[in-house]
Amino acid sequence: MSFTIFNTLRDFTALALLCCLLSACSVNGTYPDASEPDAAKLRFIANTENATLDYYDAQHCEGLTTGMLNNILMADTGRRVDMTVAPPADAKSYLEIKLKPGKEAFLRINTNGGFYVCGNAFNFTPQPGEEYELTLDTAPGRCTMLLQRLTNISGRDLRRPLPMFETGLPACNGRSPLFPKPLPDTPQRTALINSIVEASALSVPDGVENPRGSHERLDSLITERKAQLGPVKLPEEYWAQYLQNLKVFEDEAGNKHERSLEFYKSVYRMRLQGTEDEVLKQWLHPTDETVRARVVANDKMMAQYYENTTKGVALETVNRHLKRMSQLDSRFDVCERFSGCWQY
């Protein structure tokens, strides 16, 4: 990485002016807001230098930009879409865009400072009329992203973390440098890739799974909930579904490793589809130092991918449980009688 030092204020001012003239379109970006009346809204908060959020979908494989944040050479974009939930008071800088509801997009974040470059990407399908907030921060040795769903319930702003999964954009394969074209399939390539993926999957630790709840423990949770409700009495139909929801939650939590491994295998296979035959042949037992370096780099990336994915799966499981419980309480009008009802 190279750096250029400007020795005079005149040089710095001239460069700043030139950048603004040549990059005027980058202030607000090239991405046009969705026009649907039920478009979703997304706020991107950047607490880092030189942060960008790029948008990709099947029709825009080269990507569309949404503007620059916290760049010393140009003003921040002023993109706003009248979101109902205000940004956090400590947000350094942010932009807001409208997204087409129900349409899968691939969102990519980049940021760089004096001694680091950091980026990440994830697939995202916004829901009609929903509001979201994506926050970028840096921590020692890494950058962090947090995606949250925004709601306002009874005058109170709520932020609910959402899982973030990167699964690629197959419709764009071969149509831009970010999405390279897979090499042609052959029986030999398929067999090699399958053996590599399965061997790697066997080495992925499954961690400590959540034990399935005993009948006694689940019954105790229901007893505890009834005590919280106090004088509010609910029919047996409610409690039967409540118990079923608890069982579904624990089943899903217990399958966290299997669910994460599905993502892992799919992404690993996708990454290998662009790898040359000669490299695949020695992938499991590399003899060439260049191949060895590629394997090591890929293993490191996939280990991080699995770690991030397990966190996403755990969050996905919790959110599904909260949604089921919220729907149950709504069905039986619990919130009208109990302020501590389930809400999602």
C-alpha positions in Angstrom: 0.0 0.0 0.0 1.4 3.4 -1.0 0.7 6.8 0.5 1.1 10.3 -0.9 2.0 13.3 1.4 1.0 16.8 0.4 3.5 19.4 1.5 1.5 22.6 1.1 -2.1 23.7 1.8 -2.3 24.8 -1.9 -1.5 21.3 -3.1 -4.1 19.8 -0.7 -6.8 22.4 -1.7 -6.1 21.8 -5.4 -6.5 18.1 -5.1 -9.6 18.4 -3.0 -11.2 20.6 -5.7 -10.2 18.3 -8.5 -11.6 15.3 -6.7 -14.9 17.1 -6.1 -15.1 18.1 -9.8 -14.2 14.7 -11.2 -16.3 12.7 -8.6 -19.4 14.9 -8.2 -21.6 11.9 -9.0 -20.0 10.0 -6.1 -21.3 12.4 -3.5 -24.8 10.9 -3.7 -23.8 7.9 -5.7 -25.3 6.2 -8.8 -28.0 4.1 -7.0 -31.6 5.4 -7.7 -34.0 5.0 -4.8 -36.8 2.5 -5.3 -40.1 4.1 -6.3 -42.6 1.6 -4.9 -45.0 3.0 -2.3 -44.1 0.2 0.1 -40.3 0.4 -0.5 -38.1 -0.6 2.4 -35.7 2.0 3.9 -32.1 1.5 4.9 -29.9 3.8 6.9 -26.1 3.2 6.6 -24.2 4.6 9.5 -20.4 4.8 9.2 -18.3 5.5 12.2 -15.1 5.0 10.2 -13.2 6.9 7.5 -13.9 6.7 3.8 -16.9 4.4 4.1 -19.0 3.3 1.1 -22.0 1.1 0.6 -22.4 -0.5 -2.8 -25.5 -2.2 -4.2 -25.7 -5.2 -6.5 -28.5 -7.2 -8.0 -29.1 -9.4 -11.1 -29.5 -6.3 -13.2 -26.6 -4.4 -11.7 -23.7 -6.8 -11.5 -21.1 -4.0 -11.8 -22.6 -2.4 -8.7 -24.2 1.0 -7.9 -22.8 3.4 -5.4 -24.7 5.2 -2.7 -22.2 8.0 -1.8 -19.2 8.6 0.4 -19.1 9.1 4.1 -16.3 10.6 6.3 -14.0 11.4 3.5 -11.6 14.4 4.1 -11.7 15.4 0.4 -15.4 15.8 -0.1 -18.6 16.5 1.7 -20.7 13.6 3.0 -23.7 12.7 1.0 -26.9 14.2 2.3 -29.1 11.3 1.1 -32.2 11.0 3.3 -35.5 9.1 2.8 -37.6 10.4 5.8 -37.2 7.4 8.1 -39.5 7.3 11.1 -36.9 6.0 13.6 -34.2 8.6 14.2 -30.5 7.6 14.0 -28.5 7.0 17.2 -27.2 10.2 18.9 -23.6 9.1 18.6 -23.8 8.2 14.8 -20.8 9.8 13.2 -22.3 10.1 9.7 -25.0 8.3 7.7 -27.0 8.1 4.5 -30.4 6.7 3.8 -31.8 4.8 0.7 -35.0 3.1 -0.4 -34.9 -0.5 -1.5 -37.2 -2.5 -3.7 -39.2 -4.7 -1.3 -38.9 -8.5 -1.7 -36.0 -8.3 -4.1 -32.7 -9.9 -3.2 -29.7 -7.6 -3.2 -26.0 -8.0 -2.5 -24.7 -5.2 -0.3 -21.0 -4.5 0.0 -19.3 -2.2 2.5 -15.8 -0.8 2.3 -13.7 1.4 4.5 -10.1 2.4 4.7 -7.9 4.5 6.9 -4.2 5.3 7.2 -3.2 1.8 8.0 -6.1 -0.5 7.2 -8.5 -1.6 4.5 -11.7 -3.4 5.6 -14.7 -4.7 3.8 -17.5 -7.2 4.0 -20.7 -8.2 2.0 -24.0 -9.9 2.6 -27.2 -10.9 0.8 -30.3 -9.0 1.8 -34.0 -9.2 0.9 -35.8 -6.2 2.5 -39.5 -6.6 3.4 -42.3 -4.2 2.3 -42.5 -1.0 4.3 -39.8 -2.1 6.8 -37.0 0.1 8.1 -33.4 -1.1 8.7 -30.1 0.3 10.0 -26.7 -1.0 9.0 -23.8 0.2 11.2 -20.1 0.0 10.4 -17.5 0.2 13.1 -13.9 -0.7 13.6 -12.3 -2.7 16.4 -8.6 -3.7 16.9 -7.7 -5.8 14.0 -11.1 -6.0 12.4 -14.2 -4.1 11.2 -17.7 -4.9 12.4 -21.1 -4.7 10.8 -24.5 -4.7 12.6 -27.8 -4.9 10.7 -31.0 -4.1 12.7 -34.7 -3.9 12.0 -36.2 -0.7 13.2 -39.7 -0.4 14.7 -41.6 1.9 17.0 -43.9 0.3 19.5 -46.1 2.4 21.8 -43.9 5.4 21.1 -40.6 3.6 21.8 -38.0 3.0 19.2 -36.8 -0.6 19.0 -33.8 -2.0 17.2 -33.7 -5.8 16.6 -30.5 -7.3 15.3 -30.8 -9.4 12.1 -28.6 -12.2 10.8 -26.3 -11.4 7.9 -25.4 -14.2 5.4 -23.1 -14.0 2.4 -24.2 -16.5 -0.3 -23.1 -14.8 -3.5 -25.1 -13.7 -6.5 -25.1 -16.5 -9.0 -27.0 -14.4 -11.6 -24.0 -12.2 -11.8 -21.3 -14.9 -12.2 -19.0 -14.0 -15.1 -20.6 -10.5 -15.5 -18.2 -8.5 -13.3 -14.8 -8.9 -11.6 -16.5 -9.3 -8.2 -18.4 -12.3 -9.4 -16.0 -14.5 -11.5 -17.3 -17.0 -14.0 -17.1 -20.6 -12.8 -15.0 -23.0 -14.9 -17.0 -25.6 -17.0 -18.2 -28.5 -14.9 -16.8 -32.0 -15.7 -17.3 -35.2 -13.8 -13.7 -35.0 -12.6 -14.0 -31.4 -11.4 -17.3 -32.2 -9.6 -15.7 -35.2 -7.8 -12.7 -33.2 -6.8 -14.7 -30.3 -5.5 -17.1 -32.6 -3.5 -14.2 -34.4 -1.9 -12.5 -31.2 -0.9 -15.7 -29.7 0.5 -16.6 -32.8 2.5 -13.1 -33.2 3.9 -13.1 -29.6 5.0 -16.6 -29.9 6.6 -15.4 -32.8 8.7 -12.8 -30.6 10.3 -15.2 -27.9 11.2 -15.9 -28.0 15.0 -19.6 -28.3 15.9 -19.1 -26.5 19.2 -21.4 -27.1 22.2 -25.0 -27.6 21.0 -27.9 -26.5 23.0 -29.4 -29.6 24.8 -33.0 -30.4 24.0 -35.2 -29.3 26.9 -36.8 -31.9 29.2 -40.5 -31.9 29.7 -39.9 -30.8 33.3 -37.8 -27.8 32.2 -40.3 -26.7 29.5 -43.1 -27.1 32.0 -41.2 -24.9 34.5 -40.9 -22.2 31.8 -44.6 -22.2 31.3 -45.2 -22.1 35.1 -42.8 -19.1 35.3 -44.7 -17.3 32.5 -48.0 -17.9 34.1 -46.7 -16.3 37.3 -45.5 -13.2 35.3 -49.0 -12.8 33.7 -50.5 -12.7 37.2 -54.3 -12.2 37.0 -54.3 -12.5 33.2 -55.8 -15.9 32.4 -55.3 -17.6 29.0 -57.0 -20.7 27.5 -55.4 -24.1 27.3 -55.2 -23.6 23.5 -52.7 -20.8 24.1 -50.5 -22.8 26.4 -50.5 -25.8 24.1 -49.1 -23.6 21.3 -46.7 -21.9 23.8 -45.3 -25.3 24.6 -45.0 -26.2 20.9 -43.2 -22.9 20.2 -40.7 -23.7 22.9 -40.0 -27.2 21.4 -39.6 -25.7 17.9 -37.1 -23.2 19.3 -35.0 -25.8 21.0 -35.0 -28.1 18.0 -33.8 -25.2 15.8 -31.2 -24.2 18.3 -30.0 -27.8 18.5 -29.5 -27.9 14.7 -27.3 -24.7 14.6 -24.2 -26.6 13.4 -26.0 -28.4 10.7 -27.6 -25.2 9.4 -24.3 -23.3 9.5 -22.6 -26.2 7.7 -25.1 -25.9 4.9 -24.0 -22.3 4.3 -20.3 -23.3 4.7 -20.5 -26.1 2.1 -22.4 -24.0 -0.4 -20.0 -21.1 -0.2 -16.9 -23.3 -0.2 -18.2 -25.1 -3.3 -18.9 -21.8 -5.0 -15.3 -20.6 -4.3 -13.8 -23.7 -5.8 -15.8 -23.5 -9.0 -13.4 -21.0 -10.3 -10.3 -22.9 -9.3 -8.1 -24.6 -12.0 -8.1 -28.3 -12.3 -4.4 -28.7 -11.5 -4.9 -26.8 -8.3 -7.9 -28.8 -7.3 -5.9 -32.1 -7.8 -3.4 -31.1 -5.0 -5.7 -29.1 -2.8 -6.0 -31.6 0.0 -2.2 -32.4 -0.1 -0.5 -29.5 -1.8 3.1 -29.9 -3.0 3.4 -26.6 -4.7 4.1 -23.6 -2.3 1.8 -21.3 -4.3 -1.1 -23.8 -4.0 -0.3 -24.3 -0.3 -0.5 -20.5 0.2 -3.9 -20.4 -1.6 -5.2 -23.3 0.6 -4.1 -21.6 3.8 -5.6 -18.3 2.8 -8.9 -20.0 1.8 -9.0 -22.0 5.1 -8.5 -18.9 7.1 -11.3 -17.1 5.2 -13.7 -20.1 5.5 -13.0 -20.4 9.2 -14.0 -16.8 9.7 -17.0 -17.3 7.4 -18.2 -20.3 9.6 -17.8 -18.3 12.8 -19.8 -15.4 11.4 -22.4 -17.8 10.0 -23.0 -19.6 13.3 -23.6 -16.2 14.9 -26.1 -15.4 12.2 -27.8 -18.7 12.5 -28.2 -18.3 16.3 -29.6 -14.8 15.8 -32.0 -16.1 13.0 -33.2 -18.8 15.4 -33.9 -16.3 18.2 -35.7 -14.0 15.9 -37.9 -16.8 14.5 -38.8 -17.7 18.1 -39.6 -14.1 19.0 -41.8 -13.7 15.9 -43.7 -16.9 16.7 -44.3 -15.8 20.3 -45.3 -12.4 19.1 -47.9 -13.8 16.7 -49.3 -16.0 19.4 -49.7 -13.1 21.9 -51.3 -11.0 19.1 -53.7 -13.8 18.3 -54.9 -13.9 21.9 -54.8 -10.1 22.5 -52.2 -10.6 25.3 -50.6 -7.1 24.7 -53.9 -5.4 25.5 -53.8 -6.9 29.0 -50.1 -7.4 29.8 -47.3 -4.9 29.1 -44.6 -7.7 29.1 -46.1 -9.5 26.2 -43.9 -10.8 23.3 -43.4 -8.2 20.6 -41.5 -8.4 17.4 
